[in-house]
Amino acid sequence: MESQDAKFGFTQFAETWNGRLAMLGFVIGLGTELLTGQGILSQIGLM
């Protein structure tokens, strides 16, 4: 049984925030790529 107070592990709360932060990271990465004209790998020196 899953407790509603759990904040760690595979809970609805954790998965919701994981999705939100993933979307935020994607938008920031895309915006940075559009502003600089370089891909994320070249920005961090891997290409």
C-alpha positions, 0 to 999 in steps of 0.5 A: 500500500502506498501512503499519500504522504510519501514524497520519494520513490515512484509516487504521483507527486514525484512523477509529476515534478519529474515531468515538469522539470524535464519539460522545463529543461527541454525548453531551456535547452531549445531556447539556448540553442536558438539564441546561440546557434550552437547545439547543446553538445557543442556548447559544453565542448563535446563536439 
